[in-house]
Amino acid sequence: MPRVIVIGGANVDIKGRARDSFVAGTSNPGEVTVSAGGVGRNIAENLAHLGMTVSLVTALGDDANGQLLRQACADAAVDLSMALTVNAPSGSYLAILDATGELVSAVNDMRAIEALTPAQLESHAEAFSAADMLVADCNLSEACLAWICRFSAERNVRLLIEPVSVPKSQKLLAFARLAPIFAITPNAQQLAALAGGDGVEALVRLHALGFLNVILHRGSAGALASDGARVTPIDPVPVPAIADVTGAGDAAVAGLVCGLLDGRSLAQSARLGQCAAAIKLSSSQSVASGLSRDSLFERAGFI
């Protein structure tokens, strides 16, 4: 099985979904759920569902939320042997959703991941070198992101970066790449923040900033897959009823990685990413329990 190491955030998702139309500035009747989440952790669990051997490098507190996250990773067969236990609260993500499952607003507390340092990443260099792919999210510090980019260039290990958010994506502008990073997966807002626009010209500028492949996630409009020579539109996958948008981008990254490690083209892999997102959108879970390699490839029409 392909081996993927994910370096990034893990947190507990606290999600409140309004039962009726959301009204700002007051209490809205609805449902509140608590579950394991976090960009890096979600990607790792999705990859495990897709048949990958997955390790997650993250930082967890020695608290109740940390125990919840450790158990969720154990249940999903996500290896935590390289994770760091820190003297800080485990990460948490508080989200408010409207009645359709769309995000209204959110607050995240990711202080725990700030304890992860380049020296700690360096201690796992041998394992990183043996991976078929590395995936890093921008919850990492600027120093850790710079280290993992340099490491992937020096060791010739494919690295994919998920920007996470507009503010966190800005860390990537603070240092130059020694060699182009294999892939980055921004949405339109993150692309604009990194490259000053949202069109093909912005994709070209992002390539020039040191990213070999760009997969632009466009929500209900699908995606664009650019290898620097060609931009391929990827159609969205219809979802009859959206249960919850939380984690859809993480599923898309995992589907993309699954395709790439299966030897598929960038466009085919991005198609798998869109299908993984659609499976997730139909589920109220942050990671859809119904996701599997067979269900994904069938949804994409590859089997």
C-alpha positions as CSV (number, residue, x, y, z in Angstrom):
1,M,0.0,0.0,0.0
2,P,1.2,3.6,-0.7
3,R,2.7,5.3,2.4
4,V,1.6,8.9,3.1
5,I,2.8,11.1,5.9
6,V,0.5,14.1,6.8
7,I,2.0,16.9,8.8
8,G,-0.6,19.3,10.1
9,G,-3.4,20.2,12.4
10,A,-5.7,18.0,14.5
11,N,-8.6,19.4,16.5
12,V,-12.0,18.7,17.9
13,D,-14.9,20.0,15.7
14,I,-17.8,21.6,17.6
15,K,-20.5,22.3,15.0
16,G,-23.8,24.0,15.5
17,R,-26.3,23.8,12.7
18,A,-29.4,25.9,12.7
19,R,-32.7,24.1,12.2
20,D,-34.3,27.0,10.3
21,S,-33.0,30.1,8.5
22,F,-30.0,31.4,10.5
23,V,-30.6,34.8,12.3
24,A,-27.4,36.6,13.3
25,G,-27.1,38.2,16.7
26,T,-29.4,35.8,18.6
27,S,-29.7,32.1,19.6
28,N,-30.8,29.8,16.9
29,P,-32.5,26.4,17.6
30,G,-30.6,23.6,16.1
31,E,-28.2,20.7,16.7
32,V,-24.7,20.8,18.2
33,T,-22.2,17.9,17.5
34,V,-18.7,17.2,18.7
35,S,-16.3,15.1,16.6
36,A,-12.7,14.6,15.6
37,G,-11.5,17.1,12.9
38,G,-8.6,19.2,11.8
39,V,-7.4,19.7,8.2
40,G,-4.3,17.4,8.5
41,R,-6.2,14.8,10.6
42,N,-9.2,14.8,8.2
43,I,-6.9,14.3,5.2
44,A,-5.1,11.5,7.0
45,E,-8.4,9.7,8.0
46,N,-9.7,10.0,4.4
47,L,-6.5,8.6,3.1
48,A,-6.8,5.6,5.5
49,H,-10.4,5.0,4.2
50,L,-8.9,5.0,0.7
51,G,-6.5,2.2,1.6
52,M,-3.3,4.2,2.2
53,T,-0.8,3.5,5.0
54,V,-1.0,6.8,6.8
55,S,0.9,8.6,9.6
56,L,-0.1,11.9,11.1
57,V,2.5,14.3,12.5
58,T,0.7,16.8,14.7
59,A,0.6,18.1,18.3
60,L,-2.0,17.1,20.8
61,G,-2.6,18.2,24.4
62,D,-2.8,15.8,27.3
63,D,-6.5,16.5,27.8
64,A,-10.0,15.2,27.0
65,N,-10.0,16.5,23.5
66,G,-6.6,15.0,23.0
67,Q,-7.8,11.6,24.1
68,L,-10.8,11.9,21.7
69,L,-8.5,12.7,18.8
70,R,-6.1,9.8,19.7
71,Q,-9.0,7.4,19.8
72,A,-10.4,8.6,16.5
73,C,-7.0,8.1,14.8
74,A,-6.7,4.6,16.3
75,D,-10.1,3.7,15.1
76,A,-9.3,4.9,11.6
77,A,-5.8,3.2,11.5
78,V,-4.0,6.5,11.4
79,D,-0.6,6.1,13.0
80,L,0.3,8.7,15.7
81,S,3.7,7.4,16.7
82,M,5.3,10.7,15.4
83,A,2.8,13.0,17.1
84,L,3.9,15.3,19.8
85,T,2.2,15.7,23.2
86,V,2.3,19.3,24.4
87,N,1.5,21.3,27.4
88,A,-1.4,23.2,25.7
89,P,-5.0,22.6,24.9
90,S,-5.6,20.3,22.0
91,G,-6.9,22.1,18.9
92,S,-10.6,23.0,18.6
93,Y,-12.7,24.4,15.8
94,L,-16.1,26.0,16.5
95,A,-18.3,26.3,13.4
96,I,-21.8,27.7,12.9
97,L,-23.7,26.2,9.9
98,D,-27.0,27.4,8.4
99,A,-30.0,25.1,7.8
100,T,-28.5,24.0,4.4
101,G,-25.2,23.0,6.0
102,E,-23.3,26.0,4.6
103,L,-20.7,27.7,6.9
104,V,-21.8,30.9,8.5
105,S,-18.8,31.6,10.6
106,A,-16.1,29.7,12.5
107,V,-13.3,30.2,15.1
108,N,-10.3,27.9,15.5
109,D,-7.8,27.5,18.3
110,M,-4.7,25.8,17.0
111,R,-2.2,26.8,19.6
112,A,-1.0,23.3,20.2
113,I,0.5,22.9,16.7
114,E,2.7,26.0,17.4
115,A,4.8,23.7,19.6
116,L,5.9,21.6,16.6
117,T,9.4,22.7,15.5
118,P,11.7,22.0,12.5
119,A,14.0,20.1,14.9
120,Q,11.2,17.7,15.7
121,L,10.4,17.3,12.0
122,E,14.1,16.6,11.4
123,S,14.0,13.8,13.9
124,H,11.6,12.0,11.6
125,A,13.6,12.6,8.4
126,E,14.2,8.9,7.7
127,A,10.5,8.1,7.8
128,F,9.7,11.2,5.7
129,S,12.3,10.1,3.1
130,A,10.6,6.7,2.8
131,A,7.1,8.1,2.1
132,D,5.5,8.0,-1.3
133,M,4.1,11.4,-0.6
134,L,4.1,14.1,2.1
135,V,1.1,16.3,2.7
136,A,1.4,19.4,4.8
137,D,-1.2,22.0,5.9
138,C,-0.6,25.7,6.7
139,N,-1.5,25.2,10.3
140,L,2.2,24.6,10.6
141,S,4.5,27.5,11.5
142,E,6.3,29.3,8.8
143,A,9.6,27.7,10.0
144,C,8.1,24.2,9.7
145,L,6.7,24.9,6.3
146,A,10.1,26.2,5.1
147,W,11.8,23.1,6.5
148,I,9.4,20.6,4.9
149,C,9.7,22.4,1.5
150,R,13.5,22.4,1.7
151,F,13.4,18.7,2.8
152,S,11.2,17.6,-0.1
153,A,13.4,19.4,-2.6
154,E,16.6,17.9,-1.1
155,R,15.3,14.4,-0.8
156,N,13.1,14.4,-3.9
157,V,10.0,13.4,-2.1
158,R,6.7,14.7,-3.5
159,L,5.0,17.3,-1.3
160,L,1.5,18.6,-1.5
161,I,0.5,21.7,0.5
162,E,-3.0,22.6,1.6
163,P,-3.3,26.3,2.4
164,V,-6.1,25.9,5.0
165,S,-7.2,29.6,5.0
166,V,-6.3,33.0,3.6
167,P,-4.3,34.2,6.7
168,K,-2.5,30.9,7.1
169,S,-1.6,30.7,3.4
170,Q,0.4,33.9,3.7
171,K,3.2,31.9,5.5
172,L,4.1,30.5,2.1
173,L,5.0,34.0,0.8
174,A,7.7,34.4,3.6
175,F,10.3,32.1,2.0
176,A,11.4,31.0,-1.5
177,R,11.3,27.4,-2.6
178,L,14.6,25.7,-3.5
179,A,12.8,23.7,-6.1
180,P,9.1,23.7,-7.1
181,I,6.8,22.0,-4.7
182,F,4.9,19.2,-6.3
183,A,1.3,20.5,-5.7
184,I,-0.8,23.1,-3.9
185,T,-4.6,23.0,-3.4
186,P,-5.9,26.6,-2.8
187,N,-9.5,27.8,-3.1
188,A,-10.3,31.0,-5.0
189,Q,-9.8,33.3,-2.0
190,Q,-6.5,31.7,-1.1
191,L,-5.3,31.9,-4.7
192,A,-6.2,35.6,-4.8
193,A,-4.3,36.2,-1.5
194,L,-1.2,34.3,-2.8
195,A,-1.1,35.4,-6.4
196,G,-3.2,38.6,-6.6
197,G,-6.2,37.3,-8.6
198,D,-8.5,34.4,-9.4
199,G,-8.0,33.7,-13.1
200,V,-5.5,31.9,-15.3
201,E,-3.0,34.7,-14.8
202,A,-3.0,34.1,-11.1
203,L,-2.4,30.4,-11.6
204,V,0.6,31.3,-13.7
205,R,1.9,33.5,-10.9
206,L,1.4,30.7,-8.4
207,H,3.4,28.4,-10.5
208,A,6.2,31.1,-10.7
209,L,6.1,31.2,-6.8
210,G,7.4,27.6,-6.8
211,F,4.5,25.2,-7.2
212,L,4.6,22.7,-10.0
213,N,0.9,21.7,-10.0
214,V,-2.0,23.8,-8.9
215,I,-5.5,22.3,-8.2
216,L,-7.9,25.2,-7.6
217,H,-10.9,24.2,-5.6
218,R,-14.0,26.2,-6.7
219,G,-16.7,24.8,-4.5
220,S,-19.9,24.2,-6.5
221,A,-18.1,25.2,-9.7
222,G,-15.7,22.2,-9.5
223,A,-12.0,22.7,-9.9
224,L,-9.2,23.7,-12.2
225,A,-6.1,21.5,-12.6
226,S,-3.0,23.3,-13.9
227,D,0.4,21.7,-14.6
228,G,1.9,25.0,-15.8
229,A,1.3,24.1,-19.5
230,R,-2.4,23.4,-19.5
231,V,-5.4,24.3,-17.4
232,T,-8.1,21.6,-17.3
233,P,-11.6,22.4,-15.9
234,I,-12.9,19.6,-13.6
235,D,-16.7,19.5,-13.5
236,P,-18.4,19.5,-10.1
237,V,-20.1,16.3,-8.9
238,P,-23.8,16.8,-8.2
239,V,-24.9,16.4,-4.6
240,P,-28.7,16.0,-4.2
241,A,-28.7,17.4,-0.6
242,I,-25.7,18.9,1.3
243,A,-25.5,17.6,4.8
244,D,-22.5,19.5,6.0
245,V,-19.7,21.4,4.1
246,T,-17.1,20.9,6.9
247,G,-14.2,18.7,5.7
248,A,-15.2,18.7,2.0
249,G,-11.9,20.3,1.0
250,D,-10.0,17.8,3.1
251,A,-11.8,15.0,1.3
252,A,-10.9,16.6,-2.1
253,V,-7.2,16.6,-1.2
254,A,-7.3,13.0,-0.1
255,G,-9.1,11.9,-3.4
256,L,-6.5,13.9,-5.3
257,V,-3.6,12.1,-3.5
258,C,-5.2,8.7,-4.0
259,G,-5.4,9.3,-7.7
260,L,-1.8,10.6,-8.0
261,L,-0.5,7.6,-6.1
262,D,-2.6,5.3,-8.3
263,G,-0.7,6.7,-11.3
264,R,-3.6,8.8,-12.6
265,S,-3.1,12.1,-14.5
266,L,-3.5,15.4,-12.6
267,A,-6.9,15.9,-14.2
268,Q,-8.1,12.4,-13.4
269,S,-6.8,12.8,-9.8
270,A,-8.6,16.1,-9.4
271,R,-11.8,14.4,-10.7
272,L,-11.3,11.8,-7.9
273,G,-10.9,14.7,-5.5
274,Q,-14.2,16.2,-6.6
275,C,-15.9,12.8,-6.1
276,A,-14.5,12.5,-2.6
277,A,-15.8,15.9,-1.8
278,A,-19.3,15.0,-3.1
279,I,-19.3,11.8,-0.9
280,K,-18.3,14.0,2.1
281,L,-21.0,16.6,1.4
282,S,-23.7,14.0,1.6
283,S,-22.5,13.1,5.1
284,S,-22.9,15.0,8.3
285,Q,-19.6,13.6,9.5
286,S,-16.3,15.6,9.1
287,V,-15.0,12.5,7.4
288,A,-17.6,10.4,5.6
289,S,-17.6,6.8,6.9
290,G,-19.0,5.7,3.4
291,L,-15.8,6.8,1.6
292,S,-13.7,3.9,0.3
293,R,-11.5,3.3,-2.7
294,D,-14.2,1.3,-4.5
295,S,-16.9,3.9,-3.8
296,L,-14.6,6.7,-4.9
297,F,-13.5,5.1,-8.2
298,E,-17.1,4.0,-8.9
299,R,-18.3,7.5,-8.4
300,A,-15.7,8.8,-10.8
301,G,-16.6,6.2,-13.4
302,F,-13.2,4.6,-13.3
303,I,-14.5,1.1,-12.4
